[in-house]
Structures are given as structure tokens and as C-alpha cells.
Amino acid sequence: MTAQSRIEAQMNLMLRIHVVWRGLVALLAAISIGVIWQRMVETPVWQKILFSFVCVLVMIFSGYGAYQISKRNHAGRMVSLTLDYLGFVVCFVFALNVGEFFIGIDALGENFGKGIPYLGITVLGYFLGMLEEYFPTKNKGAENSLKTVSKWVMLGGFVLFLWQVNALNGIIYFLGKLAQPSGSIAIGGLVIFGLSLWSMRQPNTAQALNVKTGHEQIINGWLFLSPNLLGFLIFFAGPLLLSFYFSFTDSDAIRTPNWVGFENYAKILNIKFVTLDSPDQLARDVVDIKVYDEVGRFTFGNTGILFAAADKFFWLALRNTLTFVLFAVPLSVIPALVLSNILNSKLPGMKFYRAVYFMPSIAAVVGISLVWQWLYNATIGYINYFITLGIEFWNNLFNVAVVDPKIQWVSDEKTALLAIIIIAAWQTMGFNTVLFLAGLQNIPGELYEAATVDGAGAWNKFWGITLPMLAPTTFYVVSTTTIQAMQVFEQVFILMNPAEGPNNSTITLVLYLYRSGFQNFQQGYASAIAWVLFIVIFGLTLIQFQRQRRSSIYES
């Protein structure tokens, strides 16, 4: 038998093994479905459905991969690599969980401070090795000795760090946990999936499956993308779908959730408008107060309309949120547009002012809110202090008696939401300014030069060139600012005490969602609120997109 024939026989054997392995995985997935529904009695139904769905996908793709490998198509290699990679990740996480690795991380964090000095020794060893790059020597023996000393110092410092933080006992405990049956299963899965990945990545296997250079580049691209993609699926897409399921249940995070259908959505959207015989007619005279609460009333003349809802707090939160958006978005977009035009000029010191205006956007929301809480203080706050000074100056100058209002910024329902709007607009304006500034710098200067030749003034240039050319940037800024404003939470939660504000004047949709889900433990109802909020945000964004699209068509 020639060497080529021997290699071909080995490849055929390897491909047969992979076909059998893929079939075995599909069989194990089918068996797992039966185990899930027969043995996991106390497991919630939604978890059984989810696990069964995953098993069905594994069965389908494993069978497809086995078929493609038997036909020697590169698609089988792609499927095998994907399934084996996901299996390797699952076994790896399962092994860490069995070994209580994440609990050990918490223990390491408690003792980490004790080992910091020894990490300094490691850093010192690293800089010792760097000396050769800055102070090269002609003696090669001295250079090698210095590098050797650097490595030993770094190793010694790291070993002392592990000893000081008691990491050795943690490693022994971790290995002991892995010696248990569940840990052995995880290690076995790691070895099997790892070997399958290694064999599929071999050049001979790739050649046998007719893999081309483009296919290999696609695999490498997905491999580099996989950490972010897996994080998205596990920590975003997964909880998103789970919350959608919970929105149709009465989940309270304690008991097994029961399916209630559209009951949560019906409660949110259950509203009633009733005509009043007089503006001050009591709500209980026209609606069943056991079902409906008064949200507000619109009066005109000797009559009026009562707005009642089964959940008045949702509609109050929606009113406050939309009011916040109505004022906060223009106050953070229009000044940003003006500032960007000023900062785009050739005046001296513009770089400094760009940094100054952007700083509030990168500052921590908690710290900013606490500072503004102090500024809003009705007694010692600087805002009321300067208002008092201004009124005193006005009264002395014109000999009038204007009364100092002594504004209760966060305790008066008339100004509480305004206080939040001012903070949000001030903090968002700098970021929007940078975006507008980037858009302005992409406008060709030839347009302004041609307009100048035609005799256009500054105002005509702004309306005829700047605004139309900034349309894509404006759309992006308005859309992102609107979405951010619809999700306002931190400023309200920190600034207001209680967070709902006086007479529920600052309760917002996200705040009400938080209160329902994490304070009242009505997580099913909170999930429904979250999806209604998503629909509202999506609707507003879609309206803006359609307006931008029509504007672009008209301009073209």
C-alpha cells in the first residue's frame, strides 16, 4: 500500500467516525427529550419546552452534518465544527459550575488585596525584562541572564500571590469537585468535543471534504465573532424571549408561573372614557371603582370627560415618560446643534470646549444625580441661592418687591419632572454635540464656498446647506435620544425620594416596570409592561424613520 493510499484510508476512517459521532449526538439528543418530559417532573413547563427545542435542533443539525460528511461536502464540516464548538463551551461552563469556580472567584475577590504587593513583584520582573529594550548591551550572555532573572522574578511573584490569596486550596477544592461523577462527565465531554474539533480542523480532513480557502476564512470569522455572539444570545436574546413568555404568565419569581394568556396586557390596556355631568362629579358615580381608578379628567364648560383605567399607574407613567421625551429631546438636540456649529468654527480654544461639553456624557449617572440633588436643595442648593441673589438685585435696582419663590425642585409635583428633564438634557447634550460636529465636518466645504459666491448669508447657508446635509445625523441623534429618554430610570430613582415623586409626578415606565417586577414581584406583569414599552419605542422610531425616508425622497 502506498503512502497516498494509506492517508486516503485514514481519512475515510476518520470521516466514518465523524458520521457515527454525529449520529450518536442526534440519538443522545432524542433520548434527552424523553428524559426531560418523564424524569424532570418538577421542572417548569417553559424550561421543558426550551430544552426540548434545543434537543430537536441538535438532532436536525447532527443528522444534516452526518449526511453532508458522508457526501464529502464542506457543509458537513461547518455544521460539525459549530455543534462541537457549542458542545465544548457548554461542557466547559458545566465543569466550572460543578467545580464551584464562580464561588471561588468571590472568595478570591475577598483576599485579593492581600496579594497586591506580590503582584507588584511580578510587575517589577516584567519591567526588569524591558530594560534590555531601552538599554541594550553588547554582551549576549548578560542579556540572556537579565531575561532569565526577569522570568524567575515574575514567576516567583505570581506564585507568592497565589499563596497569599489562598488560591492553592481553591485549586485543590476545584479538582476535588471535578472528580465527582458530574465533573467526570463534563471533563469527558470536553475531551470528546475537543478531539472532534481538532480532527475537523486538520488540513487532511479539510482537503477530504473539499474545503476551499474562502470556507476557512468564514470559519475563522465566525470563531472570532463567537464570544460576542454567544454573549448576545445568552444574556440578551435568551432573556428577551423568556420575558415574552413570562408576559403571558402570573410569574412572581417564587412559585411556578401559570399561563394567563393576554390577562396582563388586558389589564394594562383596560381604559374607559366617561362623560361627566359636571366637572367635579365623583369618579365612583360613573365607573366601577373596584375595577377602574381615575387617571385624569378633561373639563370644558359645565361638563367634562373622565379618563379611568384598570392600572392607573401605568398610564401615569406613560404620561410622564412622553412628557419627559417631549421636552428632554428638543432640549438636548437643538442646543447641541447650535453648539456644534460654534465648535466647528476656527475660534481659538475650541478643542478645550469640545472636551468640556462632552465630559457630562461620560460621567457616572449616579454621581451626576447626587450632585444635582444637592444643587436642587431648596435650602442650601446653589440654584435657589442664585435665584435669590438675582431677585434681590432686581428688587434693589428697580425698587420692586418680587417675591422669592423658594422653589421646591424635587418635592413639588409642578417642578419635579422638570428637574429630571434639566439633568437629562444637560448630560446628553455633549454627546449629541460631538455627533453633530462629526456630521458637520463631513459636509464638503465647496458647498459653502459656492453659496458665498452666490451671495448667500450665514442664515441661508445654515438652512440651505447645513440642515439638509445633516439630515442623516439628525435622524440618528433624534432616534437614539428618544429611545434613551423613553428608558429614563437612573436619574429618577436616585434623585427622587420616593422615586415616584410627589403625587406620582415622576414615575416613568421603566421605573414602574422595576417597581412591579423587583419590589412587588409581579414579574409576569412587569414583562408585559416591558413589551408594551418596546412597542411604544418601536412605534416612535418607525414614525421618525418614515419621516426621514419621505424627506430623503423629497430632497432627491
C-alpha positions as CSV (number, residue, x, y, z in Angstrom):
1,M,0.0,0.0,0.0
2,T,1.4,3.4,-1.0
3,A,1.6,6.3,1.4
4,Q,-1.2,8.1,-0.5
5,S,-3.4,5.1,-0.2
6,R,-2.7,4.8,3.5
7,I,-3.6,8.5,4.0
8,E,-6.8,8.1,2.0
9,A,-7.8,5.1,4.1
10,Q,-7.1,7.0,7.3
11,M,-9.2,9.9,6.0
12,N,-12.1,7.5,5.1
13,L,-11.9,6.0,8.6
14,M,-11.9,9.5,10.2
15,L,-14.9,10.6,8.2
16,R,-16.8,7.4,9.2
17,I,-16.0,8.1,12.8
18,H,-17.4,11.6,12.5
19,V,-20.5,10.3,10.8
20,V,-21.0,7.8,13.6
21,W,-20.3,10.6,16.2
22,R,-22.9,12.9,14.6
23,G,-25.4,10.1,14.6
24,L,-24.6,9.3,18.3
25,V,-25.2,13.0,19.2
26,A,-28.5,13.0,17.4
27,L,-29.5,9.8,19.3
28,L,-28.5,11.3,22.7
29,A,-30.5,14.4,21.9
30,A,-33.6,12.3,21.2
31,I,-33.1,10.3,24.4
32,S,-32.7,13.6,26.3
33,I,-36.2,14.7,25.1
34,G,-37.7,11.7,26.7
35,V,-35.8,12.2,29.9
36,I,-36.8,15.8,30.1
37,W,-40.6,15.0,30.0
38,Q,-40.5,11.8,32.1
39,R,-37.9,12.4,34.8
40,M,-37.9,16.2,35.3
41,V,-41.3,16.3,36.9
42,E,-40.8,19.4,39.0
43,T,-39.2,21.4,36.2
44,P,-41.4,24.3,34.8
45,V,-43.1,23.7,31.5
46,W,-41.3,26.5,29.8
47,Q,-37.9,25.0,30.7
48,K,-39.0,21.6,29.3
49,I,-40.1,23.3,26.1
50,L,-36.9,25.2,25.8
51,F,-34.6,22.2,26.5
52,S,-36.7,20.1,24.1
53,F,-36.4,22.7,21.4
54,V,-32.6,22.8,21.8
55,C,-32.5,19.0,21.6
56,V,-34.6,19.0,18.4
57,L,-32.2,21.5,16.8
58,V,-29.3,19.3,17.8
59,M,-30.9,16.3,16.3
60,I,-31.7,18.1,13.0
61,F,-28.3,19.6,12.5
62,S,-26.4,16.5,13.7
63,G,-28.3,14.4,11.1
64,Y,-27.7,17.0,8.4
65,G,-24.0,17.2,9.3
66,A,-23.6,13.4,9.2
67,Y,-25.3,13.3,5.8
68,Q,-23.1,16.1,4.4
69,I,-19.9,14.5,5.7
70,S,-20.9,11.1,4.1
71,K,-21.2,13.1,0.8
72,R,-17.9,14.8,1.5
73,N,-19.3,18.3,1.4
74,H,-17.8,21.2,3.3
75,A,-21.2,22.0,4.8
76,G,-20.9,18.9,7.0
77,R,-17.6,20.3,8.3
78,M,-19.2,23.7,9.1
79,V,-22.1,22.0,11.0
80,S,-19.8,19.7,12.9
81,L,-17.4,22.5,13.9
82,T,-20.4,24.6,15.1
83,L,-22.0,21.8,17.1
84,D,-18.7,20.6,18.6
85,Y,-17.7,24.2,19.5
86,L,-21.0,24.8,21.2
87,G,-20.8,21.4,23.0
88,F,-17.3,22.3,24.1
89,V,-18.4,25.7,25.5
90,V,-21.4,24.0,27.3
91,C,-19.2,21.3,28.9
92,F,-16.6,24.0,29.9
93,V,-19.2,26.1,31.7
94,F,-20.7,23.0,33.2
95,A,-17.3,22.0,34.5
96,L,-16.7,25.4,36.0
97,N,-20.2,25.2,37.7
98,V,-19.5,21.7,39.1
99,G,-16.2,22.8,40.5
100,E,-17.8,25.9,42.1
101,F,-15.4,28.1,40.2
102,F,-17.6,31.2,40.3
103,I,-17.9,30.9,44.1
104,G,-14.1,30.7,44.2
105,I,-13.9,33.9,42.3
106,D,-15.9,35.6,45.0
107,A,-13.5,34.2,47.7
108,L,-10.5,35.3,45.6
109,G,-12.0,38.9,45.5
110,E,-12.2,39.0,49.3
111,N,-8.5,38.0,49.6
112,F,-7.2,39.8,46.5
113,G,-6.0,42.9,48.5
114,K,-3.5,40.7,50.4
115,G,-1.8,39.6,47.2
116,I,-1.4,43.0,45.6
117,P,2.1,43.6,46.9
118,Y,3.2,40.3,45.4
119,L,1.7,41.2,42.1
120,G,4.0,44.3,42.3
121,I,6.9,41.8,42.3
122,T,5.6,40.3,39.1
123,V,5.3,43.8,37.5
124,L,8.8,44.6,38.7
125,G,10.1,41.4,37.0
126,Y,8.3,42.5,33.8
127,F,10.0,45.9,33.8
128,L,13.3,44.2,34.5
129,G,13.0,42.3,31.3
130,M,12.1,45.5,29.5
131,L,15.4,47.2,30.4
132,E,17.1,45.5,27.6
133,E,14.9,47.2,25.0
134,Y,15.7,50.7,26.4
135,F,19.4,50.0,27.4
136,P,20.7,47.4,25.0
137,T,24.0,45.7,25.8
138,K,26.6,44.1,23.5
139,N,27.1,41.2,25.8
140,K,24.6,38.5,24.8
141,G,25.3,36.5,27.9
142,A,24.3,39.4,30.1
143,E,21.1,40.0,28.0
144,N,20.1,36.3,28.4
145,S,20.8,36.4,32.1
146,L,18.7,39.5,32.6
147,K,15.8,37.9,30.7
148,T,16.1,34.7,32.8
149,V,16.1,36.7,36.0
150,S,13.1,38.6,34.8
151,K,11.1,35.4,34.1
152,W,12.0,33.9,37.5
153,V,11.1,37.1,39.4
154,M,7.7,37.2,37.5
155,L,7.1,33.6,38.3
156,G,8.1,34.0,41.9
157,G,5.9,37.0,42.4
158,F,2.9,35.2,40.8
159,V,3.4,32.1,42.9
160,L,3.6,34.2,46.1
161,F,0.4,36.0,45.0
162,L,-1.4,32.7,44.6
163,W,-0.1,31.5,48.0
164,Q,-1.2,34.8,49.7
165,V,-4.7,34.7,48.3
166,N,-5.1,31.0,49.3
167,A,-5.5,30.0,45.7
168,L,-3.8,26.6,46.1
169,N,-6.5,25.4,48.4
170,G,-9.1,26.7,45.9
171,I,-7.4,24.7,43.1
172,I,-7.4,21.5,45.1
173,Y,-11.0,22.0,46.0
174,F,-11.9,22.7,42.4
175,L,-10.1,19.5,41.2
176,G,-11.8,17.5,44.0
177,K,-15.2,18.7,42.8
178,L,-14.3,17.7,39.3
179,A,-13.5,14.2,40.5
180,Q,-17.2,13.6,41.2
181,P,-19.4,11.8,38.6
182,S,-20.9,15.1,37.2
183,G,-17.4,16.6,36.9
184,S,-16.1,13.5,35.2
185,I,-19.0,13.8,32.6
186,A,-18.0,17.4,32.0
187,I,-14.3,16.6,31.5
188,G,-15.2,13.7,29.2
189,G,-17.4,16.0,27.1
190,L,-14.6,18.5,26.9
191,V,-12.1,15.8,25.7
192,I,-14.5,14.3,23.2
193,F,-15.7,17.6,21.7
194,G,-12.2,19.0,21.8
195,L,-10.8,16.0,19.9
196,S,-13.7,16.3,17.3
197,L,-12.8,19.9,16.8
198,W,-9.1,19.2,16.5
199,S,-9.7,16.4,13.9
200,M,-12.1,18.6,11.8
201,R,-9.5,21.4,11.8
202,Q,-6.8,19.2,10.3
203,P,-5.7,20.0,6.8
204,N,-6.2,16.4,5.6
205,T,-9.8,16.4,6.8
206,A,-10.4,19.8,5.2
207,Q,-9.0,18.5,1.9
208,A,-11.1,15.4,2.0
209,L,-14.3,17.5,2.5
210,N,-13.3,19.8,-0.5
211,V,-12.9,22.8,1.8
212,K,-11.7,26.0,0.0
213,T,-9.8,29.0,1.3
214,G,-13.0,31.1,1.4
215,H,-14.6,28.4,3.6
216,E,-11.7,28.5,6.0
217,Q,-11.9,32.3,6.2
218,I,-15.6,32.2,7.0
219,I,-14.9,29.7,9.9
220,N,-12.2,31.9,11.3
221,G,-14.5,34.9,11.1
222,W,-17.3,33.2,13.0
223,L,-14.8,31.9,15.5
224,F,-13.6,35.4,16.4
225,L,-17.2,36.6,16.4
226,S,-18.5,33.7,18.6
227,P,-17.7,35.2,22.1
228,N,-19.8,38.3,21.4
229,L,-22.5,36.3,19.6
230,L,-22.8,33.8,22.4
231,G,-22.9,36.6,24.9
232,F,-25.7,38.2,22.9
233,L,-27.7,35.0,22.6
234,I,-27.3,34.1,26.3
235,F,-27.6,37.5,28.0
236,F,-29.8,39.4,25.6
237,A,-31.8,37.3,23.1
238,G,-32.5,34.5,25.6
239,P,-33.8,36.8,28.4
240,L,-35.8,38.7,25.8
241,L,-37.7,35.6,24.6
242,L,-38.1,34.5,28.2
243,S,-39.6,37.8,29.2
244,F,-42.0,37.5,26.3
245,Y,-43.1,34.1,27.7
246,F,-43.4,35.5,31.2
247,S,-45.6,38.3,29.9
248,F,-48.4,35.7,29.4
249,T,-48.0,34.2,32.9
250,D,-48.5,35.3,36.5
251,S,-44.8,34.7,37.4
252,D,-43.8,36.1,40.8
253,A,-40.2,34.7,40.9
254,I,-41.2,32.3,43.7
255,R,-44.0,29.9,42.5
256,T,-44.3,28.1,39.3
257,P,-45.8,30.5,36.7
258,N,-49.2,29.8,35.4
259,W,-50.3,30.6,31.9
260,V,-52.8,33.5,31.9
261,G,-52.8,34.4,28.2
262,F,-53.5,38.1,27.5
263,E,-54.6,38.9,31.0
264,N,-51.6,41.1,31.8
265,Y,-52.0,43.1,28.6
266,A,-55.7,43.4,29.1
267,K,-55.2,44.9,32.5
268,I,-52.7,47.4,31.0
269,L,-54.9,48.4,28.1
270,N,-58.2,48.3,30.0
271,I,-59.3,52.0,29.9
272,K,-62.5,53.9,29.8
273,F,-63.6,57.4,28.9
274,V,-66.8,58.5,30.5
275,T,-68.7,61.8,30.1
276,L,-69.2,63.8,33.3
277,D,-72.4,65.7,34.1
278,S,-70.3,68.3,35.9
279,P,-66.6,68.9,36.1
280,D,-66.4,67.9,39.8
281,Q,-68.5,64.8,39.6
282,L,-67.0,61.9,41.6
283,A,-65.5,59.0,39.7
284,R,-67.5,56.4,41.6
285,D,-70.7,57.9,40.2
286,V,-69.8,56.9,36.7
287,V,-67.3,54.0,36.9
288,D,-66.9,50.9,39.0
289,I,-64.1,51.9,41.3
290,K,-63.4,48.3,42.1
291,V,-62.1,47.9,38.6
292,Y,-61.1,51.4,37.5
293,D,-59.1,54.2,39.0
294,E,-59.3,57.8,37.9
295,V,-56.2,58.7,35.9
296,G,-57.3,62.3,35.0
297,R,-60.2,64.4,33.7
298,F,-60.6,66.9,30.9
299,T,-63.1,69.7,31.7
300,F,-64.7,72.1,29.4
301,G,-67.6,74.4,30.3
302,N,-70.0,72.7,32.6
303,T,-69.1,69.1,31.6
304,G,-66.0,67.0,31.2
305,I,-64.6,63.6,30.3
306,L,-63.2,61.2,32.9
307,F,-60.2,59.0,32.0
308,A,-60.2,55.8,34.1
309,A,-58.0,52.7,33.8
310,A,-57.7,49.4,35.5
311,D,-54.0,50.2,36.1
312,K,-53.8,54.0,36.5
313,F,-50.1,53.9,37.4
314,F,-49.1,52.6,34.0
315,W,-50.9,55.4,32.3
316,L,-49.5,58.0,34.7
317,A,-46.1,56.5,34.0
318,L,-46.7,56.7,30.2
319,R,-47.9,60.3,30.5
320,N,-44.8,61.3,32.5
321,T,-42.5,59.4,30.1
322,L,-44.0,61.0,27.0
323,T,-43.8,64.4,28.7
324,F,-40.2,63.8,29.5
325,V,-39.5,62.8,25.9
326,L,-41.4,65.9,24.6
327,F,-39.2,68.3,26.5
328,A,-35.9,66.4,27.0
329,V,-35.3,65.5,23.4
330,P,-35.5,69.1,22.0
331,L,-33.6,70.5,24.9
332,S,-30.7,68.0,24.2
333,V,-30.8,68.2,20.4
334,I,-31.4,71.8,19.5
335,P,-28.7,73.3,21.8
336,A,-26.3,70.5,20.6
337,L,-26.9,71.6,17.0
338,V,-26.1,75.2,17.9
339,L,-23.1,74.3,19.9
340,S,-21.7,72.0,17.2
341,N,-21.9,74.9,14.7
342,I,-20.0,77.1,17.1
343,L,-17.4,74.5,17.9
344,N,-16.9,73.8,14.2
345,S,-15.6,77.3,13.8
346,K,-11.9,78.3,13.8
347,L,-12.1,80.2,17.1
348,P,-9.2,79.6,19.5
349,G,-9.7,77.1,22.3
350,M,-12.4,75.1,20.5
351,K,-10.7,71.7,21.4
352,F,-10.9,72.6,25.1
353,Y,-14.6,73.5,24.9
354,R,-15.3,70.2,23.0
355,A,-13.9,68.3,25.9
356,V,-15.8,70.4,28.5
357,Y,-19.1,69.8,26.8
358,F,-18.5,66.1,26.4
359,M,-17.5,65.5,30.0
360,P,-21.0,65.2,31.4
361,S,-21.8,62.4,28.9
362,I,-19.0,60.2,30.2
363,A,-19.6,61.0,33.9
364,A,-21.3,58.4,36.1
365,V,-25.1,58.8,36.2
366,V,-25.2,58.1,39.9
367,G,-22.6,60.8,40.7
368,I,-24.2,63.3,38.5
369,S,-27.6,62.7,40.0
370,L,-26.2,63.1,43.5
371,V,-24.5,66.4,42.6
372,W,-27.7,67.8,41.1
373,Q,-29.7,66.6,44.1
374,W,-27.5,68.8,46.2
375,L,-27.8,71.7,43.7
376,Y,-31.6,71.3,43.8
377,N,-31.8,71.5,47.6
378,A,-34.4,74.1,48.5
379,T,-32.4,75.4,51.5
380,I,-28.7,75.2,50.7
381,G,-28.7,74.5,47.0
382,Y,-26.8,76.8,44.7
383,I,-29.7,77.1,42.2
384,N,-32.1,78.6,44.7
385,Y,-29.2,80.7,46.1
386,F,-28.5,82.4,42.7
387,I,-32.2,82.8,42.1
388,T,-32.5,84.6,45.5
389,L,-29.5,86.8,44.6
390,G,-31.0,87.7,41.3
391,I,-34.3,88.6,42.8
392,E,-32.7,90.8,45.4
393,F,-30.6,92.6,42.8
394,W,-33.7,93.1,40.7
395,N,-35.7,94.5,43.6
396,N,-32.9,96.9,44.7
397,L,-32.3,98.0,41.1
398,F,-35.9,98.8,40.2
399,N,-37.3,99.3,43.7
400,V,-39.9,96.5,43.3
401,A,-41.0,93.7,45.6
402,V,-40.7,90.5,43.6
403,V,-41.2,87.6,46.0
404,D,-38.6,84.9,46.1
405,P,-40.4,81.7,45.0
406,K,-38.1,79.3,47.1
407,I,-38.7,76.6,44.5
408,Q,-39.0,73.1,46.0
409,W,-37.4,71.4,42.9
410,V,-37.8,67.8,43.8
411,S,-40.6,67.9,46.3
412,D,-43.1,69.9,44.3
413,E,-45.1,67.9,41.7
414,K,-45.0,71.0,39.4
415,T,-41.2,71.1,39.1
416,A,-40.1,67.5,40.0
417,L,-40.3,66.2,36.4
418,L,-38.7,69.5,35.1
419,A,-35.7,68.9,37.4
420,I,-35.2,65.4,35.8
421,I,-35.6,66.9,32.3
422,I,-32.9,69.5,33.0
423,I,-30.4,66.9,34.2
424,A,-31.0,64.6,31.3
425,A,-30.8,67.4,28.7
426,W,-27.6,68.7,30.3
427,Q,-26.0,65.3,30.4
428,T,-27.0,64.2,26.8
429,M,-26.3,67.5,25.1
430,G,-22.5,67.0,25.0
431,F,-22.7,63.6,23.3
432,N,-25.1,64.9,20.7
433,T,-22.8,67.9,20.1
434,V,-20.0,65.5,19.2
435,L,-22.2,63.6,16.8
436,F,-23.4,66.8,15.1
437,L,-19.8,68.0,15.0
438,A,-18.7,64.8,13.2
439,G,-21.6,65.4,10.7
440,L,-20.6,69.0,10.1
441,Q,-17.0,68.1,9.3
442,N,-18.2,65.7,6.6
443,I,-20.0,68.4,4.7
444,P,-17.9,69.5,1.7
445,G,-16.5,73.0,2.1
446,E,-17.1,73.6,-1.6
447,L,-20.8,73.9,-1.0
448,Y,-20.3,76.8,1.4
449,E,-17.8,78.5,-1.0
450,A,-20.3,78.2,-3.9
451,A,-23.0,79.6,-1.7
452,T,-20.8,82.5,-0.7
453,V,-20.1,83.3,-4.3
454,D,-23.8,83.3,-4.9
455,G,-24.3,85.9,-2.2
456,A,-25.9,83.7,0.5
457,G,-25.6,84.8,4.1
458,A,-24.8,82.7,7.2
459,W,-28.5,82.1,7.9
460,N,-29.2,81.0,4.3
461,K,-26.2,78.6,4.4
462,F,-27.5,77.1,7.6
463,W,-31.0,76.4,6.3
464,G,-30.0,75.6,2.7
465,I,-26.8,73.5,3.3
466,T,-26.1,72.6,6.9
467,L,-29.6,71.3,7.9
468,P,-30.2,69.2,4.7
469,M,-26.7,67.7,4.8
470,L,-27.1,66.9,8.5
471,A,-30.4,65.1,7.9
472,P,-28.9,61.5,8.4
473,T,-27.0,62.7,11.5
474,T,-30.1,64.5,12.9
475,F,-32.2,61.3,12.3
476,Y,-29.7,59.2,14.2
477,V,-29.4,61.8,17.1
478,V,-33.1,62.2,17.5
479,S,-33.8,58.5,17.3
480,T,-31.2,57.5,19.9
481,T,-32.0,60.4,22.2
482,T,-35.7,59.5,22.0
483,I,-35.0,55.8,22.8
484,Q,-32.8,56.8,25.7
485,A,-35.4,59.3,27.0
486,M,-38.1,56.6,26.9
487,Q,-35.9,54.4,29.1
488,V,-35.1,57.1,31.7
489,F,-34.7,55.5,35.1
490,E,-31.4,56.2,37.0
491,Q,-31.9,59.9,37.4
492,V,-35.5,59.5,38.7
493,F,-34.5,56.6,41.0
494,I,-31.6,58.4,42.6
495,L,-32.9,62.0,42.7
496,M,-36.4,61.4,44.0
497,N,-37.3,60.0,47.4
498,P,-39.6,58.2,47.0
499,A,-38.8,57.5,43.3
500,E,-42.4,58.1,42.2
501,G,-42.1,61.7,43.2
502,P,-44.8,63.8,44.7
503,N,-48.2,62.6,43.6
504,N,-46.6,60.2,41.2
505,S,-45.3,63.1,39.1
506,T,-42.0,61.5,38.2
507,I,-43.0,57.8,37.9
508,T,-41.8,56.6,34.5
509,L,-42.4,53.4,32.5
510,V,-39.1,51.8,33.4
511,L,-39.4,52.9,37.0
512,Y,-42.9,51.3,37.2
513,L,-41.6,48.2,35.5
514,Y,-38.9,48.0,38.1
515,R,-41.3,48.5,40.9
516,S,-43.7,45.9,39.6
517,G,-41.0,43.3,38.9
518,F,-38.5,43.7,41.7
519,Q,-40.5,45.3,44.5
520,N,-43.9,43.8,44.1
521,F,-42.6,40.6,42.5
522,Q,-45.1,40.7,39.7
523,Q,-42.6,39.7,37.1
524,G,-45.2,38.4,34.6
525,Y,-46.9,41.8,34.7
526,A,-43.6,43.6,34.6
527,S,-42.7,41.6,31.4
528,A,-45.9,42.7,29.8
529,I,-45.1,46.4,30.7
530,A,-41.6,45.9,29.1
531,W,-43.1,44.7,25.8
532,V,-45.7,47.5,25.7
533,L,-42.7,49.9,26.2
534,F,-40.9,48.2,23.4
535,I,-43.9,48.6,21.1
536,V,-44.1,52.3,22.0
537,I,-40.4,52.9,21.4
538,F,-40.6,50.9,18.1
539,G,-43.6,52.9,17.0
540,L,-41.9,56.2,17.7
541,T,-38.7,55.1,15.9
542,L,-40.7,53.8,12.9
543,I,-42.5,57.2,12.7
544,Q,-39.2,59.0,12.7
545,F,-37.8,56.6,10.1
546,Q,-40.7,57.1,7.8
547,R,-40.4,60.9,8.1
548,Q,-36.7,60.7,7.3
549,R,-37.4,58.4,4.3
550,R,-40.0,60.8,2.9
551,S,-37.7,63.7,3.5
552,S,-34.9,62.0,1.6
553,I,-37.1,61.1,-1.3
554,Y,-38.4,64.7,-1.5
555,E,-34.8,66.1,-1.5
556,S,-33.7,63.7,-4.2
